[in-house]
Amino acid sequence: MKAKRIVFKVGTSSLTNPDGSLSRAKVRSITHQLAVLHEAGHELILVSSGAIAAGFGALGFKKRPAKIADKQASAAVGQGLLLEEYTANLLLKKIVSAQILLTQDDFADKRRYQNAHQALSVLLNRGAIPIINENDTVSIEELKVGDNDTLSAQVAAMVQADLLVLLTDVDGVYTANPAVNPEAERLHVIENITPNIIEMAGGAGSNNGTGGMLTKIKAATIATESGVPVYICSSLKEDALLEAANQQEDGSYFIAQKKGLKTQKQWLAFYARSQGAIYVDRGAAAALSENGKSLLLSGVVEIEGHFSYHDIVTVYDKETGESLGKGRVQFGYSAVKDMLQSQKARGVLIHRDDWISITPEIQLLFTEF
């Protein structure tokens, strides 16, 4: 069965001319392909770079600026120009588009995360095509390498897409850099993202883009761990989006994990910010990691940080120092401290429904990138 709900991520290098300016011809090609897929019954989301590329020329810059403030100003001008291009072309096919600007805070805050999910669901159900980008004008942290690769994976996971397509200027993951090693071979199907895969993906992207293959592997990790398969392919083909939607043979296809994380668990694993630390004994560590149990107060050895009721905290094995996962606490720091000191610690501190174990794959995501 072909993927019905697809998230496409199009990078700056797939939207620009050689001088770094926005290519209207490339935008027209992308919107034409989106229209064909839309008319065929697909639900589509486009995560698009290109705001800075669309705006820097209008501000008098001769080339893509390097300073953060100059990038933000260019994005402020370019965001409207870029959306205007997409909107005008899609309206020719009587397709409504919608602009959504997100930052990492929109994923970290549970209420904002739910609001974004609900808005996207309504747009898709109404036949609109959401066009998403980082809110580059006001963000600093988000203007980092690979931001829209990660963003597209977060969006694909949020809406439980059937496929995430990362379009770039190379046609997949290779065993070595194909530009310098003629013996490099493309990996057609990737079942698990291992340290070896990450090592193969090392290196930078093109001059106009902000992401390399490494950030795409990070995005693939987030998506596949959430149950969404990922296809990395070249945007240089004339009908790249159409080919990616209907067959995944000319790129690298990442198989989704069978037990993909649901929305609540995704939020806990990838976005929720820890407000403290809890150290537990070996019995509690085994109950959490191996037996799928809740964390009882009786298993707590030590606590750190001034967390409150229902905050998210990270739990560690006191003996090994290893991170076990994250969860939502049922008591604040002061209450837990009092109970531990009085040796009357009873009850559940973190319910298993509010807990996510840090698997080797998720741990790899945060330690190797």
Secondary structure, DSSP 8 states (H G I E B T S, - for coil): ---SEEEEEE-GGGTB-TTSSB-HHHHHHHHHHHHHHHHTT-EEEEEE--HHHHHTTTTT-SS---SHHHHHHHHHHHHHHHHHHHHHHHHTTT--EEEEEE-THHHHSHHHHHHHHHHHHHHHHTT-EEEEEE-TTT-STTSSTTHHHHHHHHHHHHTT-SEEEEEESSSS-BSS-TTT-TT--B--EESS--HHHHHHT-S---SS-S--HHHHHHHHHHHHHTT--EEEEES-STTHHHHHHH---SSEEE---TT---HHHHIIIII-----EEEE-HHHHHHHHTS---EEGGGEEEEES---TT-EEEEEETTT--EEEEEE-SS-HHHHHHHHHHT---SEEE-GGGEEE--HHHHHHHH--
